[in-house]
Amino acid sequence: MANLFKAVCGLAVSALVLSACGAGNGTSGGADDKRPVVLTTFTVLADVAANVAGDKLRVESITKPGAEIHGYEPTPDDIKKAAKADLILDNGLNLEAWFARFVKESDAPHKVVSEGVQPIAIGEDSYQGKPNPHAWMSPKNVGIYVDNMVKAFSELSSGDAAAFKANGDAYKAKLQAVQDEMTGALSGLPKNERALVTCEGAFSYLARDTGLTERYIWAVNAEQQATPQQITRAIEFVKENKVPAVFCESTVSDAPMRQVVSATGAAFGGVLYVDSLSGPEGPVPTYLDLIRHDAKTIVAALTGAKP
């Protein structure tokens, strides 16, 4: 399995070159930087946008690496950034609950980058029937994000439209390569190892792409999480299906999932990244690294192999 992922190591290097200057926060510049400013709601979007923008635009993220996006509270500095932005990008699909209030303070146009994605409905809890917002957990969907960014950037800076198109096409090729690697790695899992049990229901799109069965403790990150009923439901699923390992995400407490581990004997498989990249020195400084890290962590834990 390790050899499978070595084959794509070059992709990480390429991604870092394309989104140098701080992938998790976009392409920052000094006071003399006169490029148009694109402001994104979170670090994953900033990294993808930086790859499409190249050196033609200045890309920034409202949230910092490690921040929880769902219940984020914009600061006065965020409002100032929005006032100076030339374009604001948000994910949509009800991800940024705070975003409608935020953009009222800015005259900048904004683009919903998930436009055109076929949403997966949340299947339970109080969010039942609403779209799962984590569409970027499918690299195929991020290809749609890229197309939307190319269009928005070309409208913002029409003279650079050809560069945006070329950058977008190059990045989509990398997305497809990572998609193929992830699908290939996860396709070999035996039946009882094809269950992905996590804290948040953030992996519906990844599970769809790779044929995994998704289960979670809570559907969407919120202020009050992990009711006794939710934990019991997860415990019962893990026991009934003899799931070998369970996971939690980097932006929330893993304490509820540790209760599942204690009650079932399943291993804690590790930390998965969804809502935020890490810092430059962390395990997922770019979006491509995030998908690669998560796939590798899932395979290693469910098969009992060392990552």
C-alpha positions in Angstrom: 0.0 0.0 0.0 2.9 2.4 0.7 4.1 2.0 -2.8 0.8 3.1 -4.1 1.1 6.4 -2.4 4.8 6.9 -3.3 3.7 7.2 -6.9 1.9 10.4 -6.2 4.5 12.1 -4.0 5.4 14.3 -6.9 2.0 15.8 -6.8 2.5 17.2 -3.4 5.7 19.0 -4.6 3.9 20.4 -7.6 1.0 21.6 -5.5 3.4 23.3 -3.1 5.2 25.0 -6.0 1.9 26.3 -7.5 0.6 27.5 -4.1 3.8 28.7 -2.6 3.6 31.7 -0.2 1.5 29.8 2.2 -1.0 27.3 0.8 -3.3 27.2 3.8 -3.8 31.0 3.8 -3.6 31.7 0.0 -1.0 33.9 -1.7 -0.1 36.8 0.6 1.7 39.9 -0.5 3.2 43.0 1.0 1.8 46.6 1.2 2.9 47.3 -2.4 1.0 44.3 -3.8 -1.5 45.8 -6.2 -3.0 42.5 -7.4 -6.8 42.1 -7.1 -7.7 40.4 -3.7 -9.7 37.2 -3.6 -11.0 36.4 -0.1 -12.1 32.8 0.6 -14.0 31.6 3.6 -11.6 28.8 4.6 -8.2 27.4 4.0 -9.2 24.6 1.6 -10.8 27.1 -0.8 -7.8 29.4 -0.5 -5.4 26.6 -1.5 -7.5 25.6 -4.5 -8.0 29.3 -5.5 -4.2 30.0 -5.2 -3.6 27.2 -7.7 -6.0 28.7 -10.2 -4.9 32.3 -9.6 -1.2 31.6 -10.0 0.6 34.9 -9.6 -2.2 37.0 -11.1 -4.3 37.5 -8.0 -3.7 37.7 -4.2 -5.7 35.0 -2.4 -6.4 35.1 1.3 -8.5 33.0 3.7 -10.8 34.4 6.4 -10.1 31.5 8.7 -6.7 30.3 9.7 -5.3 26.7 9.6 -7.0 24.5 12.2 -10.1 26.7 12.5 -13.6 25.2 12.6 -15.6 26.7 9.7 -19.2 25.8 10.5 -19.8 28.1 13.5 -17.0 30.6 12.8 -17.6 34.1 14.2 -16.1 36.8 11.9 -13.8 39.3 13.7 -13.6 43.1 13.1 -10.4 42.3 11.1 -12.3 39.9 8.9 -14.8 42.7 8.1 -12.0 45.0 7.2 -10.6 42.3 4.8 -14.0 41.9 3.2 -14.2 45.6 2.6 -11.0 45.6 0.7 -11.6 42.4 -1.3 -12.3 42.5 -5.0 -14.0 39.0 -4.9 -15.2 36.8 -2.1 -15.5 33.0 -2.6 -17.7 30.8 -0.4 -18.5 27.1 -0.5 -22.2 27.3 -0.1 -24.4 24.3 0.6 -25.2 25.8 4.1 -21.6 25.4 5.2 -20.9 29.0 6.3 -23.9 29.8 8.4 -22.4 33.1 9.3 -21.6 34.1 5.7 -24.9 36.0 4.8 -24.3 38.5 7.6 -20.6 38.8 6.8 -21.1 39.8 3.1 -23.5 42.6 4.1 -20.4 44.5 5.2 -18.7 44.2 1.8 -19.6 45.6 -1.7 -17.4 42.9 -3.3 -19.1 40.4 -5.6 -19.1 36.9 -4.3 -19.1 33.5 -6.0 -20.5 30.2 -4.6 -17.9 27.7 -5.8 -20.0 24.6 -5.3 -22.5 25.8 -8.0 -23.2 22.8 -10.3 -22.2 20.1 -7.7 -24.9 17.4 -7.3 -25.4 17.5 -3.5 -25.8 14.5 -1.2 -28.6 14.9 1.3 -27.9 14.4 5.0 -29.8 11.3 6.1 -30.5 11.8 9.8 -30.6 14.2 12.8 -32.0 17.7 12.7 -30.2 18.3 9.4 -32.0 15.5 7.6 -32.8 16.4 4.0 -30.4 19.3 3.8 -27.4 19.1 1.5 -24.2 17.8 3.0 -21.9 20.8 2.6 -18.5 18.9 2.4 -18.6 18.5 -1.4 -14.8 19.2 -1.6 -14.1 15.8 -0.1 -14.6 14.5 -3.7 -11.7 15.7 -6.0 -14.2 15.3 -8.8 -16.4 18.0 -7.2 -13.3 20.2 -6.7 -12.9 20.1 -10.5 -16.3 21.9 -10.6 -15.0 24.4 -8.0 -12.1 25.0 -10.3 -14.3 25.8 -13.3 -16.3 28.2 -11.2 -13.1 29.9 -10.0 -11.7 30.2 -13.6 -14.9 31.9 -14.7 -15.0 34.3 -11.7 -11.3 35.1 -11.9 -11.6 35.8 -15.6 -14.5 38.2 -15.0 -12.4 39.9 -12.3 -9.2 40.2 -14.5 -10.2 39.5 -18.1 -6.7 40.0 -19.4 -5.5 37.0 -17.4 -8.3 34.7 -18.5 -6.0 32.4 -20.6 -3.6 32.0 -17.6 -6.5 31.1 -15.3 -7.8 28.5 -17.8 -4.3 27.0 -18.1 -3.8 26.9 -14.4 -7.2 25.4 -13.9 -6.7 22.6 -16.4 -3.3 21.8 -14.9 -4.8 21.6 -11.4 -7.7 19.4 -12.6 -5.2 16.9 -14.0 -3.7 16.7 -10.5 -7.1 16.3 -9.0 -7.9 13.4 -11.3 -4.6 11.7 -10.4 -5.3 12.0 -6.7 -8.9 10.8 -7.2 -7.6 7.7 -9.1 -5.0 6.9 -6.4 -7.6 7.3 -3.6 -10.2 5.1 -5.4 -7.6 2.5 -6.1 -6.3 2.4 -2.6 -9.7 2.1 -1.0 -11.2 -0.3 -3.5 -9.2 -3.3 -2.2 -10.7 -3.2 1.3 -12.6 -6.3 2.4 -16.4 -6.0 3.1 -16.2 -5.6 6.9 -13.4 -3.0 6.5 -15.4 -0.8 4.1 -17.2 1.1 6.9 -16.0 4.7 7.6 -17.1 5.7 11.1 -16.2 9.3 12.0 -17.2 12.0 14.4 -18.9 14.3 11.8 -20.8 13.2 8.7 -18.3 14.9 6.5 -17.3 12.0 4.2 -20.4 11.3 2.2 -18.8 12.4 -1.1 -15.6 10.5 -0.4 -17.6 7.4 0.6 -19.7 7.7 -2.6 -16.6 7.9 -4.8 -14.9 5.0 -3.1 -17.7 2.6 -2.3 -17.4 3.0 1.5 -20.3 2.9 4.0 -20.4 6.1 6.0 -21.5 6.3 9.6 -20.9 9.1 12.1 -21.8 10.3 15.6 -23.3 13.7 14.5 -24.3 15.0 11.1 -22.8 18.5 11.1 -20.5 20.2 13.6 -22.6 22.3 16.0 -22.2 23.9 19.4 -23.8 20.9 21.2 -22.6 17.6 19.9 -22.6 13.9 20.8 -25.8 13.1 22.6 -25.9 9.8 24.4 -28.2 8.5 21.7 -25.8 9.4 19.0 -22.9 7.7 20.7 -25.0 4.6 21.4 -26.0 4.4 17.7 -22.4 4.6 16.7 -21.4 1.9 19.2 -24.1 -0.5 17.9 -23.1 0.0 14.3 -19.4 -0.7 15.1 -20.3 -3.8 17.1 -22.8 -5.2 14.6 -20.4 -4.8 11.7 -17.2 -5.6 13.5 -15.6 -2.3 12.2 -11.9 -2.5 13.0 -11.2 1.2 13.4 -12.9 4.5 13.8 -11.8 8.1 13.2 -12.3 11.8 14.1 -11.6 15.1 12.5 -8.9 17.6 13.3 -11.2 20.5 14.2 -13.3 18.8 16.9 -12.8 16.9 20.1 -12.3 13.1 19.7 -13.6 12.4 23.2 -17.0 11.1 22.0 -15.3 8.7 19.5 -13.0 7.6 22.3 -16.1 6.4 24.1 -17.0 4.3 21.0 -13.5 2.8 21.1 -13.8 2.0 24.8 -17.2 0.3 24.3 -16.4 -1.7 21.2 -12.7 -2.5 21.2 -12.3 -0.9 17.8 -9.0 0.9 17.3 -8.8 4.7 17.0 -7.7 4.9 13.5 -6.4 8.5 13.6 -7.2 12.1 12.7 -8.7 13.0 9.4 -8.7 16.4 7.9 -11.8 18.0 6.3 -12.7 21.6 7.3 -9.2 23.0 7.5 -5.7 22.5 6.2 -2.8 22.4 8.6 0.0 24.9 8.8 2.9 24.7 6.3 4.8 22.3 8.6 1.8 20.1 9.3 0.6 16.9 7.5 -1.8 18.6 5.1 -0.6 22.0 3.9 -2.5 21.7 0.6 -5.8 20.2 -0.5 -4.1 17.5 -2.5 -2.2 16.5 0.7 -5.4 16.4 2.6 -7.0 13.9 0.3 -3.9 11.8 0.2 -3.5 11.9 4.0 -7.1 10.9 4.7 -7.1 8.0 2.2 -3.8 6.7 3.5 -4.9 7.0 7.1 -8.2 5.2 6.4 -6.6 2.3 4.5 -3.9 1.8 7.1 -6.3 1.8 10.1 -8.9 -0.4 8.5 -6.4 -3.0 7.3 -4.3 -2.9 10.5 -1.3 -1.8 8.5 1.2 0.9 9.6 0.6 4.2 7.7 
